[in-house]
Amino acid sequence: MNNTRENAAQVHINIMELLVQEELDKQLKYYPQTLKSYLNKIEVSTYALNRLPPLYASSVMGKEQQKRIGKYKYQAQINLAVRRALAAIECDPLRKSMPLISETSAEYQVANLALIKLQKFLQEHYLLPTHQTLSWHNLTTVMQQVFRKIAPDDFSSNNLFSSSGYSRENNMNGQFFPLPKSSEESE
């Protein structure tokens, strides 16, 4: 059983998006810089994609196959759709629109804001030095240090692992494994 493959996030992508982006970049090379700065590439791509068929893939091999099909069968259509999209967006390059933000991006922004607020709270209460920055990489370590500061007896390293059902004896490469339940606990 391959846990890495089973636990990896499964995704599918529309290869047509990649082909449209390549074509857009190619065509924009010939545009003056002043006009390029006003064009919203997402709007141009969206306009073109709405006039082209999707080419979805969910594997590396499928991605390569769909790319070949897209370039062979649809390159002329892609070229024309991007040209038309550029012309349509050029008509009103200063038009204001409210962009869509992905749910993942929005959640990430909320999580980062919470991390910043936590850092500020810890620093205001002298639980985190002002020169130290809280990050997703050091969050666990920093919070363990904070808990040990505020309640040293409750959060000593020995007490942490024995009361939580984890054992240092079972530690392999820094991972802690649950202790087997005793017969009294399992009943």
MDAnalysis code that builds the backbone (N, CA, C; Angstrom):
import MDAnalysis as mda
import numpy as np

u = mda.Universe.empty(561, n_residues=187, atom_resindex=np.repeat(np.arange(187), 3), trajectory=True)
u.add_TopologyAttr("name", ["N", "CA", "C"] * 187)
u.add_TopologyAttr("resid", np.arange(1, 188))
u.add_TopologyAttr("resname", ["MET", "ASN", "ASN", "THR", "ARG", "GLU", "ASN", "ALA", "ALA", "GLN", "VAL", "HIS", "ILE", "ASN", "ILE", "MET", "GLU", "LEU", "LEU", "VAL", "GLN", "GLU", "GLU", "LEU", "ASP", "LYS", "GLN", "LEU", "LYS", "TYR", "TYR", "PRO", "GLN", "THR", "LEU", "LYS", "SER", "TYR", "LEU", "ASN", "LYS", "ILE", "GLU", "VAL", "SER", "THR", "TYR", "ALA", "LEU", "ASN", "ARG", "LEU", "PRO", "PRO", "LEU", "TYR", "ALA", "SER", "SER", "VAL", "MET", "GLY", "LYS", "GLU", "GLN", "GLN", "LYS", "ARG", "ILE", "GLY", "LYS", "TYR", "LYS", "TYR", "GLN", "ALA", "GLN", "ILE", "ASN", "LEU", "ALA", "VAL", "ARG", "ARG", "ALA", "LEU", "ALA", "ALA", "ILE", "GLU", "CYS", "ASP", "PRO", "LEU", "ARG", "LYS", "SER", "MET", "PRO", "LEU", "ILE", "SER", "GLU", "THR", "SER", "ALA", "GLU", "TYR", "GLN", "VAL", "ALA", "ASN", "LEU", "ALA", "LEU", "ILE", "LYS", "LEU", "GLN", "LYS", "PHE", "LEU", "GLN", "GLU", "HIS", "TYR", "LEU", "LEU", "PRO", "THR", "HIS", "GLN", "THR", "LEU", "SER", "TRP", "HIS", "ASN", "LEU", "THR", "THR", "VAL", "MET", "GLN", "GLN", "VAL", "PHE", "ARG", "LYS", "ILE", "ALA", "PRO", "ASP", "ASP", "PHE", "SER", "SER", "ASN", "ASN", "LEU", "PHE", "SER", "SER", "SER", "GLY", "TYR", "SER", "ARG", "GLU", "ASN", "ASN", "MET", "ASN", "GLY", "GLN", "PHE", "PHE", "PRO", "LEU", "PRO", "LYS", "SER", "SER", "GLU", "GLU", "SER", "GLU"])
u.atoms.positions = np.array([
    [0.845, -1.167, 0.000],
    [0.000, 0.000, 0.000],
    [0.894, 1.235, 0.000],
    [0.666, 2.144, -0.939],
    [1.457, 3.351, -1.063],
    [0.716, 4.506, -0.401],
    [1.063, 4.800, 0.872],
    [0.380, 5.853, 1.622],
    [0.563, 7.225, 1.010],
    [1.741, 7.485, 0.434],
    [1.996, 8.805, -0.138],
    [1.018, 9.075, -1.263],
    [0.855, 8.115, -2.148],
    [-0.050, 8.301, -3.276],
    [-1.495, 8.386, -2.817],
    [-1.891, 7.559, -1.839],
    [-3.275, 7.557, -1.360],
    [-3.607, 8.829, -0.588],
    [-2.623, 9.374, 0.148],
    [-2.864, 10.559, 0.960],
    [-2.678, 11.860, 0.189],
    [-2.083, 11.779, -1.001],
    [-1.858, 12.993, -1.791],
    [-3.196, 13.543, -2.268],
    [-3.268, 14.849, -2.333],
    [-4.497, 15.489, -2.793],
    [-4.688, 15.195, -4.273],
    [-5.822, 14.649, -4.604],
    [-6.151, 14.365, -5.992],
    [-6.655, 15.642, -6.647],
    [-6.148, 15.936, -7.816],
    [-6.586, 17.127, -8.530],
    [-6.838, 16.786, -9.985],
    [-7.598, 17.638, -10.620],
    [-7.738, 17.579, -12.065],
    [-7.539, 18.989, -12.579],
    [-6.980, 19.083, -13.765],
    [-6.730, 20.405, -14.326],
    [-7.242, 20.449, -15.759],
    [-7.618, 21.640, -16.161],
    [-8.046, 21.875, -17.530],
    [-6.808, 22.313, -18.306],
    [-6.301, 21.444, -19.147],
    [-5.092, 21.717, -19.916],
    [-5.301, 22.905, -20.843],
    [-6.544, 23.129, -21.241],
    [-6.827, 24.267, -22.114],
    [-6.412, 25.568, -21.428],
    [-6.516, 25.636, -20.100],
    [-6.085, 26.837, -19.380],
    [-4.594, 27.084, -19.590],
    [-3.805, 26.021, -19.532],
    [-2.358, 26.154, -19.737],
    [-2.050, 26.594, -21.170],
    [-2.755, 26.005, -22.136],
    [-2.529, 26.346, -23.545],
    [-2.927, 27.790, -23.835],
    [-4.031, 28.238, -23.255],
    [-4.471, 29.627, -23.431],
    [-3.460, 30.573, -22.789],
    [-2.954, 30.218, -21.617],
    [-1.960, 31.069, -20.941],
    [-0.688, 31.179, -21.780],
    [-0.232, 30.063, -22.348],
    [0.953, 30.083, -23.214],
    [0.721, 30.995, -24.414],
    [-0.442, 30.854, -25.043],
    [-0.761, 31.664, -26.222],
    [-0.887, 33.141, -25.851],
    [-1.501, 33.434, -24.732],
    [-1.641, 34.809, -24.283],
    [-0.266, 35.443, -24.055],
    [0.609, 34.725, -23.376],
    [1.963, 35.234, -23.136],
    [2.691, 35.487, -24.455],
    [2.511, 34.575, -25.407],
    [3.148, 34.714, -26.721],
    [2.631, 35.964, -27.440],
    [1.310, 36.178, -27.441],
    [0.738, 37.319, -28.135],
    [1.046, 38.642, -27.425],
    [1.142, 38.618, -26.104],
    [1.418, 39.852, -25.364],
    [2.854, 40.361, -25.561],
    [3.735, 39.517, -26.069],
    [5.110, 39.952, -26.328],
    [5.136, 41.111, -27.322],
    [4.129, 41.187, -28.180],
    [4.099, 42.199, -29.225],
    [3.295, 43.440, -28.824],
    [2.799, 43.476, -27.606],
    [2.009, 44.614, -27.124],
    [2.916, 45.631, -26.451],
    [2.584, 46.912, -26.580],
    [3.361, 47.921, -25.843],
    [3.173, 47.756, -24.335],
    [4.202, 48.052, -23.587],
    [4.181, 47.874, -22.134],
    [3.058, 48.676, -21.481],
    [2.780, 49.869, -21.995],
    [1.734, 50.703, -21.392],
    [0.370, 50.029, -21.495],
    [0.089, 49.388, -22.623],
    [-1.193, 48.706, -22.793],
    [-1.232, 47.421, -21.976],
    [-0.105, 46.698, -21.939],
    [-0.043, 45.448, -21.155],
    [-0.379, 45.686, -19.689],
    [0.063, 46.823, -19.172],
    [-0.158, 47.084, -17.746],
    [-1.637, 47.303, -17.424],
    [-2.442, 47.683, -18.423],
    [-3.873, 47.887, -18.201],
    [-4.705, 46.630, -18.410],
    [-4.148, 45.640, -19.106],
    [-4.920, 44.431, -19.404],
    [-4.949, 43.487, -18.213],
    [-6.121, 42.975, -17.912],
    [-6.272, 41.980, -16.862],
    [-6.170, 40.603, -17.531],
    [-5.040, 39.939, -17.311],
    [-4.788, 38.657, -17.991],
    [-5.828, 37.596, -17.620],
    [-6.342, 37.651, -16.404],
    [-7.362, 36.683, -15.987],
    [-8.629, 36.880, -16.820],
    [-9.029, 38.126, -17.027],
    [-10.229, 38.395, -17.825],
    [-10.035, 37.965, -19.273],
    [-8.853, 38.225, -19.815],
    [-8.566, 37.827, -21.196],
    [-8.626, 36.308, -21.317],
    [-7.979, 35.621, -20.396],
    [-7.981, 34.148, -20.408],
    [-9.395, 33.594, -20.270],
    [-10.167, 34.163, -19.351],
    [-11.533, 33.704, -19.133],
    [-12.376, 33.877, -20.387],
    [-12.243, 35.020, -21.029],
    [-12.986, 35.284, -22.262],
    [-12.652, 34.219, -23.312],
    [-11.361, 33.943, -23.480],
    [-10.924, 32.944, -24.476],
    [-11.392, 31.540, -24.091],
    [-11.253, 31.182, -22.824],
    [-11.626, 29.835, -22.378],
    [-13.114, 29.561, -22.553],
    [-13.936, 30.587, -22.414],
    [-15.381, 30.403, -22.599],
    [-15.744, 30.119, -24.050],
    [-14.797, 30.236, -24.943],
    [-15.041, 29.982, -26.359],
    [-14.280, 28.765, -26.864],
    [-13.712, 28.003, -25.939],
    [-12.912, 26.821, -26.295],
    [-13.383, 25.603, -25.505],
    [-13.162, 24.405, -26.055],
    [-13.560, 23.195, -25.318],
    [-12.576, 22.890, -24.179],
    [-13.059, 22.303, -23.096],
    [-12.147, 21.931, -22.004],
    [-11.350, 20.679, -22.368],
    [-10.171, 20.559, -21.790],
    [-9.326, 19.370, -21.956],
    [-8.799, 18.983, -20.576],
    [-9.580, 18.220, -19.833],
    [-9.212, 17.885, -18.457],
    [-8.275, 16.686, -18.393],
    [-7.413, 16.712, -17.368],
    [-6.505, 15.593, -17.098],
    [-6.382, 15.437, -15.587],
    [-6.166, 14.192, -15.153],
    [-5.990, 13.935, -13.717],
    [-4.715, 13.148, -13.432],
    [-3.895, 12.940, -14.456],
    [-2.634, 12.230, -14.268],
    [-1.562, 12.909, -15.117],
    [-0.321, 12.599, -14.830],
    [0.791, 13.174, -15.581],
    [0.713, 12.743, -17.044],
    [0.434, 11.468, -17.262],
    [0.322, 10.967, -18.636],
    [-0.869, 11.618, -19.349],
    [-1.992, 11.746, -18.653],
    [-3.165, 12.389, -19.235],
    [-2.892, 13.840, -19.566],
    [-2.124, 14.509, -18.726],
    [-1.767, 15.911, -18.965],
    [-0.976, 16.046, -20.258],
    [0.011, 15.198, -20.430],
    [0.836, 15.260, -21.646],
    [0.010, 14.932, -22.892],
    [-0.864, 13.952, -22.769],
    [-1.709, 13.567, -23.900],
    [-2.667, 14.704, -24.278],
    [-3.290, 15.319, -23.286],
    [-4.215, 16.423, -23.559],
    [-3.479, 17.632, -24.136],
    [-2.242, 17.850, -23.719],
    [-1.445, 18.945, -24.278],
    [-1.181, 18.712, -25.763],
    [-0.820, 17.474, -26.098],
    [-0.575, 17.141, -27.516],
    [-1.847, 17.331, -28.338],
    [-2.968, 16.833, -27.814],
    [-4.249, 16.970, -28.513],
    [-4.593, 18.448, -28.683],
    [-4.440, 19.208, -27.612],
    [-4.763, 20.629, -27.650],
    [-3.948, 21.376, -28.687],
    [-2.649, 21.119, -28.714],
    [-1.781, 21.817, -29.664],
    [-2.046, 21.370, -31.097],
    [-2.301, 20.109, -31.303],
    [-2.514, 19.591, -32.650],
    [-3.895, 19.964, -33.188],
    [-4.900, 19.742, -32.381],
    [-6.278, 19.880, -32.848],
    [-6.853, 21.292, -32.678],
    [-6.419, 22.023, -31.636],
    [-7.075, 23.281, -31.292],
    [-6.187, 24.524, -31.362],
    [-4.927, 24.396, -31.812],
    [-4.028, 25.548, -31.754],
    [-4.569, 26.754, -32.519],
    [-5.137, 26.538, -33.685],
    [-5.681, 27.660, -34.468],
    [-6.846, 28.316, -33.719],
    [-7.713, 27.496, -33.110],
    [-8.840, 28.041, -32.335],
    [-8.353, 28.805, -31.102],
    [-7.324, 28.284, -30.453],
    [-6.763, 28.940, -29.273],
    [-6.199, 30.308, -29.665],
    [-5.450, 30.329, -30.761],
    [-4.860, 31.573, -31.249],
    [-5.950, 32.604, -31.519],
    [-6.996, 32.205, -32.228],
    [-8.095, 33.108, -32.574],
    [-8.865, 33.561, -31.324],
    [-9.142, 32.638, -30.413],
    [-9.888, 32.976, -29.196],
    [-9.115, 33.985, -28.350],
    [-7.800, 33.822, -28.253],
    [-6.981, 34.761, -27.473],
    [-6.939, 36.119, -28.170],
    [-6.801, 36.139, -29.503],
    [-6.808, 37.409, -30.235],
    [-8.123, 38.155, -30.021],
    [-9.230, 37.417, -30.107],
    [-10.540, 38.036, -29.897],
    [-10.712, 38.512, -28.453],
    [-10.208, 37.739, -27.522],
    [-10.299, 38.123, -26.109],
    [-9.507, 39.404, -25.853],
    [-8.321, 39.484, -26.419],
    [-7.517, 40.692, -26.265],
    [-8.235, 41.898, -26.858],
    [-8.838, 41.714, -28.022],
    [-9.563, 42.807, -28.670],
    [-10.752, 43.243, -27.811],
    [-11.476, 42.288, -27.252],
    [-12.649, 42.608, -26.435],
    [-12.252, 43.336, -25.160],
    [-11.203, 42.886, -24.509],
    [-10.772, 43.498, -23.249],
    [-10.086, 44.847, -23.516],
    [-9.417, 44.968, -24.665],
    [-8.776, 46.231, -25.038],
    [-9.796, 47.356, -25.183],
    [-11.011, 47.036, -25.597],
    [-12.044, 48.053, -25.804],
    [-12.287, 48.864, -24.539],
    [-12.140, 48.223, -23.391],
    [-12.376, 48.915, -22.132],
    [-11.377, 48.420, -21.080],
    [-10.082, 48.741, -21.277],
    [-9.068, 48.190, -20.364],
    [-9.152, 48.721, -18.938],
    [-9.796, 49.883, -18.742],
    [-9.875, 50.457, -17.398],
    [-11.133, 50.044, -16.648],
    [-11.928, 49.169, -17.267],
    [-13.163, 48.701, -16.646],
    [-12.841, 48.073, -15.293],
    [-13.653, 48.419, -14.317],
    [-13.475, 47.873, -12.965],
    [-14.318, 46.618, -12.810],
    [-13.748, 45.605, -12.209],
    [-14.515, 44.403, -11.915],
    [-14.044, 43.841, -10.582],
    [-14.933, 43.170, -9.897],
    [-14.609, 42.545, -8.624],
    [-14.123, 41.125, -8.914],
    [-12.836, 40.854, -8.710],
    [-12.316, 39.525, -9.033],
    [-12.805, 38.450, -8.060],
    [-12.890, 37.227, -8.566],
    [-13.202, 36.084, -7.715],
    [-11.936, 35.677, -6.985],
    [-12.093, 35.254, -5.747],
    [-10.967, 34.761, -4.972],
    [-11.274, 33.317, -4.603],
    [-10.292, 32.439, -4.820],
    [-10.528, 31.029, -4.529],
    [-10.802, 30.832, -3.045],
    [-11.592, 29.820, -2.734],
    [-11.941, 29.516, -1.342],
    [-10.682, 29.192, -0.538],
    [-9.758, 28.471, -1.164],
    [-8.515, 28.109, -0.489],
    [-7.712, 29.355, -0.165],
    [-7.651, 30.280, -1.113],
    [-6.918, 31.518, -0.889],
    [-7.562, 32.330, 0.229],
    [-8.878, 32.390, 0.238],
    [-9.590, 33.133, 1.280],
    [-9.338, 32.504, 2.649],
    [-9.385, 31.173, 2.729],
    [-9.125, 30.484, 3.997],
    [-7.691, 30.711, 4.455],
    [-6.775, 30.710, 3.517],
    [-5.362, 30.951, 3.835],
    [-5.184, 32.351, 4.401],
    [-5.850, 33.338, 3.810],
    [-5.760, 34.715, 4.298],
    [-6.328, 34.827, 5.712],
    [-7.449, 34.161, 5.982],
    [-8.054, 34.174, 7.315],
    [-7.111, 33.503, 8.323],
    [-6.524, 32.379, 7.921],
    [-5.607, 31.666, 8.818],
    [-4.367, 32.511, 9.112],
    [-3.837, 33.184, 8.108],
    [-2.671, 34.037, 8.333],
    [-3.006, 35.211, 9.236],
    [-4.193, 35.769, 9.088],
    [-4.628, 36.857, 9.959],
    [-4.715, 36.364, 11.413],
    [-5.242, 35.163, 11.601],
    [-5.328, 34.585, 12.951],
    [-3.925, 34.368, 13.530],
    [-2.987, 33.943, 12.703],
    [-1.611, 33.740, 13.155],
    [-0.979, 35.067, 13.585],
    [-1.230, 36.118, 12.824],
    [-0.712, 37.454, 13.161],
    [-1.319, 37.938, 14.476],
    [-2.630, 37.732, 14.655],
    [-3.291, 38.134, 15.900],
    [-2.750, 37.349, 17.086],
    [-2.503, 36.061, 16.906],
    [-1.950, 35.236, 17.977],
    [-0.556, 35.730, 18.350],
    [0.268, 36.035, 17.351],
    [1.607, 36.548, 17.619],
    [1.532, 37.845, 18.426],
    [0.655, 38.749, 18.010],
    [0.495, 40.027, 18.706],
    [0.044, 39.803, 20.163],
    [-0.926, 38.913, 20.362],
    [-1.420, 38.596, 21.706],
    [-0.295, 38.052, 22.581],
    [0.461, 37.092, 22.042],
    [1.549, 36.483, 22.820],
    [2.615, 37.510, 23.159],
    [2.920, 38.412, 22.228],
    [3.931, 39.435, 22.492],
    [3.428, 40.468, 23.496],
    [2.155, 40.846, 23.416],
    [1.581, 41.800, 24.374],
    [1.598, 41.249, 25.793],
    [1.507, 39.935, 25.928],
    [1.495, 39.299, 27.249],
    [2.859, 38.710, 27.611],
    [3.883, 39.147, 26.897],
    [5.273, 38.769, 27.155],
    [5.498, 37.258, 27.128],
    [4.761, 36.578, 26.299],
    [4.938, 35.132, 26.155],
    [5.744, 34.785, 24.900],
    [5.981, 35.807, 24.092],
    [6.765, 35.638, 22.866],
    [7.630, 36.880, 22.718],
    [8.934, 36.714, 22.557],
    [9.798, 37.895, 22.391],
    [9.385, 38.704, 21.158],
    [9.519, 40.015, 21.252],
    [9.081, 40.882, 20.144],
    [9.902, 40.662, 18.883],
    [11.111, 40.143, 19.000],
    [11.934, 39.894, 17.814],
    [11.574, 38.567, 17.120],
    [10.785, 37.739, 17.778],
    [10.440, 36.434, 17.210],
    [9.150, 36.530, 16.397],
    [9.162, 35.904, 15.241],
    [7.990, 35.902, 14.363],
    [7.340, 34.528, 14.414],
    [6.049, 34.517, 14.557],
    [5.287, 33.271, 14.568],
    [4.995, 32.875, 13.123],
    [5.237, 31.615, 12.793],
    [4.967, 31.124, 11.440],
    [4.323, 29.752, 11.537],
    [3.833, 29.256, 10.419],
    [3.234, 27.920, 10.415],
    [4.287, 26.865, 10.679],
    [5.548, 27.162, 10.376],
    [6.620, 26.191, 10.577],
    [7.015, 26.062, 12.043],
    [6.912, 27.166, 12.807],
    [7.345, 27.109, 14.205],
    [6.191, 27.168, 15.204],
    [4.957, 27.165, 14.736],
    [3.789, 27.329, 15.613],
    [3.746, 26.292, 16.738],
    [3.915, 25.040, 16.413],
    [3.833, 23.974, 17.419],
    [4.914, 24.148, 18.478],
    [6.140, 24.384, 18.048],
    [7.250, 24.542, 18.984],
    [7.040, 25.755, 19.885],
    [6.651, 26.870, 19.290],
    [6.436, 28.098, 20.069],
    [5.310, 27.895, 21.072],
    [4.216, 27.275, 20.653],
    [3.082, 27.084, 21.565],
    [3.449, 26.125, 22.699],
    [4.256, 25.122, 22.428],
    [4.719, 24.240, 23.505],
    [5.525, 25.040, 24.528],
    [6.386, 25.940, 24.039],
    [7.177, 26.780, 24.949],
    [6.270, 27.707, 25.759],
    [5.257, 28.263, 25.123],
    [4.316, 29.149, 25.813],
    [3.581, 28.382, 26.907],
    [3.077, 27.199, 26.582],
    [2.356, 26.407, 27.573],
    [3.263, 26.031, 28.744],
    [4.512, 25.738, 28.454],
    [5.442, 25.397, 29.536],
    [5.726, 26.611, 30.425],
    [5.685, 27.821, 29.821],
    [5.881, 29.050, 30.601],
    [4.708, 29.305, 31.543],
    [3.490, 29.132, 31.045],
    [2.321, 29.505, 31.849],
    [1.908, 28.423, 32.840],
    [2.212, 27.180, 32.569],
    [1.866, 26.090, 33.495],
    [2.941, 25.011, 33.397],
    [4.111, 25.285, 33.980],
    [5.236, 24.360, 33.817],
    [4.953, 22.937, 34.302],
    [4.182, 22.793, 35.373],
    [3.917, 21.455, 35.892],
    [2.978, 20.669, 34.984],
    [2.012, 21.350, 34.409],
    [1.044, 20.679, 33.545],
    [1.605, 20.354, 32.177],
    [2.583, 21.135, 31.738],
    [3.068, 20.972, 30.367],
    [4.548, 20.639, 30.299],
    [5.057, 19.963, 31.324],
    [6.443, 19.513, 31.236],
    [6.495, 18.424, 30.177],
    [7.647, 18.260, 29.559],
    [7.733, 17.312, 28.442],
    [7.386, 15.891, 28.881],
    [7.762, 15.495, 30.101],
    [7.418, 14.143, 30.547],
    [5.922, 14.008, 30.771],
    [5.331, 15.001, 31.421],
    [3.913, 14.986, 31.723],
    [3.077, 15.043, 30.443],
    [3.533, 15.826, 29.469],
    [2.794, 15.973, 28.205],
    [2.579, 14.626, 27.528],
    [3.672, 13.858, 27.451],
    [3.583, 12.633, 26.681],
    [2.969, 11.477, 27.467],
    [3.158, 11.442, 28.777],
    [2.572, 10.343, 29.534],
    [1.071, 10.526, 29.706],
    [0.602, 11.768, 29.914],
    [-0.828, 11.964, 30.139],
    [-1.630, 11.944, 28.847],
    [-0.993, 12.202, 27.721],
    [-1.738, 12.267, 26.467],
    [-1.809, 10.918, 25.755],
    [-1.199, 9.902, 26.351],
    [-1.260, 8.594, 25.713],
    [-0.181, 8.392, 24.671],
    [0.868, 9.226, 24.684],
    [1.971, 9.077, 23.738],
    [3.218, 8.720, 24.522],
    [4.086, 8.032, 23.903],
    [5.266, 7.562, 24.596],
    [6.528, 7.997, 23.882],
    [7.498, 8.454, 24.677],
    [8.806, 8.777, 24.096],
    [9.514, 7.496, 23.667],
    [9.201, 6.385, 24.306],
    [9.850, 5.131, 23.949],
    [9.465, 4.710, 22.535],
    [8.284, 5.089, 22.119],
    [7.829, 4.723, 20.780],
    [8.252, 5.752, 19.735],
    [9.077, 6.706, 20.124],
    [9.477, 7.791, 19.238],
    [10.423, 7.287, 18.164],
    [10.062, 7.534, 16.908],
    [10.937, 7.213, 15.784],
    [10.978, 8.452, 14.907],
    [12.165, 9.011, 14.714],
    [12.329, 10.198, 13.874],
    [11.459, 11.358, 14.326],
    [11.327, 11.572, 15.616],
    [10.584, 12.710, 16.118],
    [9.078, 12.540, 16.111],
    [8.581, 11.372, 15.737],
    [7.135, 11.148, 15.738],
    [6.758, 10.407, 17.006],
    [5.580, 10.710, 17.519],
    [5.109, 10.044, 18.720],
    [3.927, 9.175, 18.360],
    [3.950, 7.979, 18.842],
    [2.920, 7.009, 18.513],
    [2.077, 6.727, 19.737],
    [0.770, 6.496, 19.560],
    [-0.107, 6.227, 20.700],
    [0.333, 4.973, 21.443],
    [0.199, 5.034, 22.764],
    [0.460, 3.856, 23.569],
    [-0.705, 2.884, 23.384],
    [-0.438, 1.593, 23.390],
    [-1.555, 0.648, 23.311],
    [-2.449, 0.794, 24.533],
    [-3.748, 0.711, 24.324],
    [-4.689, 0.837, 25.440],
    [-4.599, -0.404, 26.319],
    [-4.731, -0.171, 27.621],
    [-4.741, -1.309, 28.532],
    [-6.103, -1.971, 28.430],
    [-6.226, -3.166, 28.943],
    [-7.498, -3.890, 28.851],
    [-8.601, -3.150, 29.615],
    [-8.245, -2.405, 30.685],
    [-9.248, -1.653, 31.446],
    [-9.787, -0.486, 30.623],
    [-8.913, 0.186, 29.833],
    [-9.315, 1.352, 29.037],
    [-10.183, 0.950, 27.861],
    [-9.912, -0.216, 27.271],
    [-10.643, -0.607, 26.072],
    [-12.046, -1.100, 26.371],
    [-12.338, -1.455, 27.625],
    [-13.676, -1.955, 27.946],
    [-14.632, -0.889, 28.271],
])
